Amino acid sequence: MPPNPEIQVERIQTGIRLEKRLVKVLKALAEHKDMTLGDLVEGIVLHAFEGRSPFSDDTIDVIRRLREIYGLELSAGDSHRLADRRGE
């Protein structure tokens, strides 16, 4: 038996809307980690639900560089202040 056997789950499609630059950074990070965007988001959420950081120091450095590339200046402190542009 493998040390960490797979856990079978049922996945569904979602229709969530996210900030454009945030999605670009997430997609680039998923590509860097050779994983799907969905797998990345699942890992982030599961860690967050336990109050744990999902990223190593090396990955945080990659994220910092990707944020610069895609112009993502938003921070956690901005999370409750985001609003769609008028007309969107």
Secondary structure, 3 states (H helix, E strand, C coil): CCCCCCCCCCCCCCCCCCCHHHHHHHHHHHHHCCCCHHHHHHHHHHHHHCCCCCCCHHHHHHHHHHHHHHCCCCCHHHCCCCCCCCCC
